[in-house]
Structures are given as structure tokens and as C-alpha cells.
Amino acid sequence: MNTKKLIAAGIFTLITISIMNAQKKPHLDKTKPIEERIDLLMKQMTIEEKVGQMNQYNGFWEVTGPAPKEGNAELKYKHLRDGLVGSMLSVRGVKEVKAVQKIAVEETRLGIPLIIGFDVIHGYKTLSPIPLAEAASWDMDAIKKSAQVAAAEASAVGINWTFGPNVDVSHEARWGRVMEGAGEDAYLGSKVAIARVTGFQGDTKADLAKVNTIAACAKHFAAYGFAEAGREYNTVDISNSRLYNEVLPPFHAAAEAGVRTFMNSFNILNGIPATGNSFLQRDILKGKWNFDGFVVSDWASVREMIAHGFAKDGAEATQKAVTAGSDMDMESYLYVAELANLVKSGKVKESLVDDAVRRILRVKFELGLFDDPYKYCDEKREKATIGSKANNDGVLDMAKKSIVLLKNEKNLLPLQKIGQKIALIGALANDKNSPLGSWRIASDDNTAVSVLEGMQQYKGNELTFEKGADLTVGKTAFVEELVFNTTDKSGFEAARKVAASADVVVMVLGEHGFQSGEGRSRTNLDLPGVQQELLEEIYKVNPNIVLVLNNGRPLALPWAAAHIPAIVEAWHLGTQTGNAVAQVLYGDYNPSGKLPMSFPRNVGQCPIYYNNYSTGRPTNGEGNVFWSHYTDVEKTPQFPFGFGLSYTTFDYKNLRINKAAFAKGESVVVSVEVTNSGNYDGKEVVQLYIHDDAASLARPVKELKGFELITLKKGETKTVTLTLTDKELGFFDNDGNYLVEPGTFKIMVGGSSDKGLESGFEIK
Ligand code: BGC
């Protein structure tokens, strides 16, 4: 046979095999609509196989939570072969994913592919800034691109589902997981949620089937960020109005942007664990919002309902979780053990199981896993994508945009590029691990560009490094607690010496990357260890200090705010940290970030947030003590939400509203002129806040309802127009009804939540 004939024969055989397969497995027929394919598949499934789809196991090595005693590799492999596993998490790498996928597809009766989940929280191997830092950019295009980079890397190693974005609004700097979200505000949080969801998944459902996109997961549903006193996993007890107005909007935005999965949360909400919460999962998510993807539990959160005192045993926990709409059990080992029996005994309706399975299969079909279960398993692509130059350029761009300039007196910044003696002090300046931040399961330790390495690239100055003091004692490992807070001050003298003879001192201080994140709540928000002392000692010999902060949460630094002339908030910026920081310090990038969370003056102010309520005694009009305040510290934050400086200055003028009074449903068009009045080209985030003067439920003193990131050359003026519609002007009452009420509104427009130009209008 000649080659042509051979090819033709090959094609013929392939077609015949696929027709035969389609007859044997009619759900593999790509020409049929997805819902029909699901019907065809589900008709063949036993109750055990259905339950299997609702069962998710961790891979065989990594753990991101306590490992349940039921879990062992032998049992997992057995269940996998028996078709009792629908998903795995934390399996990674083409080889590894292919191996488990092969078992699911080729060794089980129905060959249903696994959906492979992973915590791609701020990148896979090439890490972008922690999500809180990214939110500080207020740059939705950049955030979307950053999620695209993460999706490109994750999908190249076999992963097709990320457990992100975390869209938990939180007012609690003490809570370690604020590093994972977008901060304290629901409006900004909603915009970030949309950027991240579309970055991971693409803009349309069809994009999900592309090989470089992955399914996203809005988590943690819901109100996890309101844990009392910021203590991890703690009780949440909040009003429905707060739930509807502050907690749910970013989830709703994610759902509207097409997010394919939700994860519920560890906490109880007003007495009911989120995992067993029908009101959240059935009434709101799957009811009101018509969400047709699936809900995964958080790690062992089904079983934890026993510890919460909400279920007496595993069977009851399973019954309550499934009834409440938790579709997939992550690592509780309960659905697989209990659910089939609960259905057989009539305690759980099979229709509920069917609904859950349909949702899970739907996402698998949408990803294209039935059409090619190995589509994400291409070793060539894996090699070409991971750590590529393009990905590094992408995360560097995001890192620069995430930096917030908090103070810049005496024009200490940007640094001059030549002829300067610079002392670089602080163990974090020479740390290649900490800047990677928390949640970096797939990254290799010590792979960040350190600040020292970044600054060394500017060769016109004389740079000397001294650590001054260590931050950590003990070894760096992902799940282990690090031993922080060394008391050793033996390095102070050397640091003092280099500082004394320097023109400028750059001090990199703050939290280690593992001092925030899951399980890392703190009751102090100061500089850990002896860093504060080091700062004050260096200040005595040279006050020309640029303080570069590394942290995963707002810190309380009243002394630094009062004394240190220049402060740069540099968070944990990921793989390209040192390059980003150096470019900002040397003025090759003019910082434009704005805080997504208020920074308190001290921890006793927490929770502190800009969109608080007035109280009946907001000011000390009478000059007496009986007004809402503290006697030992001002009630305002040290650095407010929305605040951030630039090397240039921006002037606002001519704030205008298109009319004085509006009917409900009309658009309120607000415009303002912004001028770059300084000496550098720069970017500014123009922010619009509203206040509803009197309403049937008291409204916050201020609420962000619009913003635009603009670029202005020096001397340039732009008119920025922001529009308010019913979507921005109303609020939810305690029953979840959305109301736009007549009355007067104030507006404020400026470059921060604490001041701006003011005006007002009326809704008739
Ligand atoms: C976290 C989730 C995460 C899951 C899987 C849990 O401990 O709360 O956010 O996705 O582990 O790693």
C-alpha cells in the first residue's frame, strides 16, 4: 500500500473506532448538545458511580489541611479504579496527571475523566503578587492578564480547575487570609472577581474548552472573611444586610461572569455551617442566581460539621451537606462512605444526587474532557510554558503595578541613579523565598528575585547590604509553622555602621511570606521580631530612610508613619519582586497603586474599614467625651482605603453632575477634570464615592461606586466621566430585596477615600 492509501486506511479505522465508541458510549458523540450527553451518560450510572463523581481526593503527597485518617494511597487508588473518584486536587505535572487520568478513563467501567483541581492562587510556578497586592493596582486589565498567565502555566501541567479566585471581603487585618482576597470593599472586590474569573476561564463558555484556560472557583461561600477577631476558622455572625451588601456582591459578580464552580467555607454563618447552609447554596446561589455549575466543599468541611455541633455523625453530616447543595466532598471521605446508603434508605433523595452529578459532569463536558481527557497533558507545552520569558514579563508588570507609595517626604524617592552611597538593610532584602508569599504550592523555594538582586542591577551607585537581624529561625516548609521573631541583635552594629556612612538607607522590613495566609492569624500588626528596634536604631544614625514593606496584610506602624520620610508598600510580589521594587525605587516605574484595605494605627482599631456607619455621635460637637471615639488614639486609620501617592501630583477640579435631580432609573453622570501637576508622567485612580443621606436602613458614610485608572503625561489634563445607575445607587434590605430609595445623595470624587471634591444630587 502506498502512503496515501495507508493514511486513508488509518483515517477509516479511526472513524470506525469512534463510531463504535459512540455507539457503546453514546455520550462521547460530540455533535450532541451537552445536556443530552449528560442524560445519556447518567442513564448508565449506578448510584455508587454517581456518588463517585461527587468525591474528591487529594493527590498522594501535598496536603493543604489536616490529613484525615481515612485517607491512604492504597484506598485512593482502589476507589479510583472502582470509578468512585470524580476529581483530584493537588496532582500536578503532565506525567502525574496523565497517570491518574489514565486510570479513570481506561480502567473504570464508564471511563469518566477526572477534573483536576489545584490552588492556583497567584500563579502556578511563575508567581505573581499575592492577590491583595494585585488588587492594589486597581488595574483590571493587568489582573486579568495575571490570571491568564496563571491559567496558561497550570493548564500546561495537566490542571484544569483552580480553587480561585478568593473573593472574600474582609475588614480584618488580623485574619491571615486577607492576602488572598481583594481587600475590604465589595465594589472593588466585584470588579477584581470578574477580572480574575475571565482571566482564568476566558470571556465566554466556549473559551473554557480552550487548552490554555481553566475552570475558576469563587470561594469561600460565604462570609469567611468576617471571622470574629480575625481568628482563623472562627464564628461568623453578621446581619443579612451586611451579607447581601458586603459579602455576596463579589460572589454574584463572579457568577454573572460565568464562574463554573463555587467553594463553600469552613465557618458557621449565623449558627449554620456554610457547608450545610441551604439558604446560601440553594436559595441564593442555585435559586436566585441560577448558578448551573457545581459547589465543592472546603477541605473536610463536610466532616467538620460534626465538630461545629451541627451533625451527630458522618452520615448526618453527609445528609445535611448534600441536602444543602454541597455537590462535591473534598477530603472528608464521607460522601463515598455514606451517600449511597442514605439514598437507598430514603434519607437523601436521589434527585439531589442527580442534580449534583449533572452539575459536575456539565463542567467536565464544557472543559472538553470527554472529547480529549489528555488535552492538558502535553509535555512539550509543559516545557515551553512553565517559567517562560513571557510569563516572567507578565508577573513583573503586575508586580510594579501592585506597589503603593505611602509616604515620600523630602523627595527621597525616586533614588538618584549615580554617585550615591546606598545602605540596604533587613534580612528580607536578601530573601529569595519570602517574596513568593503564601499559597505557592507549585513554586520552587528561593526562586524570587530578591530586592538586593534587583538593586544590584543599578550599577551607578555604591550599594552595601547588611541584614541587621534575622526574621526567621528554623526551616522553611510549606505546611510547617516557621519559627519567627528572633531576638538576636548581634547584627545591629554592622547595620548601623553602613547606615551612618550612606546617603540613603533602604530598609526592607515586614512579614515573612508565610506569616500570612491560611492558618496565620495574628494579634499584633507590628513589625515582627526585633525589626522595629532595628528601624529606630538605624534612624538614630541616618534618618534618610526609605522603608520598603513586605507584608500580606495591613500593618500598624505608627512610629514609622510619623518618623520615616519614605514608605513603599511592596507586599509579597512574587517571582519578580526585586526587579519590580528596584524599578520603582529608581523611578523607572512611577508607582500608582492604592490601598485595597485600611491600615490601622494600632491593632485595637480592628476591624477598621472606610465604609463604616456613622453612629449617632460621630463628632465631638459638644466638646465632651461622649462621642464615638477612642481616648488614646484617633479613630481614623493610619493610611486609608484608596490611598496611594505617585512621584507626580494630581489636581482635581470642576466636579460636575449632569443634573440636580433624577428619576429612578435615570443615569447620574459625574465628571471631573484631573491634571497631572507634577514633574513625572503618571497614573491615577480616580475614585467616586456616594453617601445616601437618609434611607430605610442606615447606609455607610461612604461607598465606592466607580473608579477609573487614567494615565496622564506631566502637565496633561483629562476629563473623567463616571456613571451611577440603579445598580450603584440602591442597597439590599435584610430580606434581600434591592431598593433604590428617593432622597438626597452626596458624592465625593478624588484619589483616596478620605478626601476629594464634593457635590450632591437628589433621586425624586
Ligand atoms: C482552603 C481552600 C483550598 C483547599 C484546597 C483549604 O484548606 O481553605 O481555600 O482551596 O484547602 O487546598
Boltz pocket constraint, residues with backbone or C-beta under 6 A from the ligand:
constraints:
  - pocket:
      binder: B
      contacts: [[A, 64], [A, 65], [A, 89], [A, 119], [A, 163], [A, 219], [A, 298], [A, 299], [A, 518]]
      max_distance: 6.0
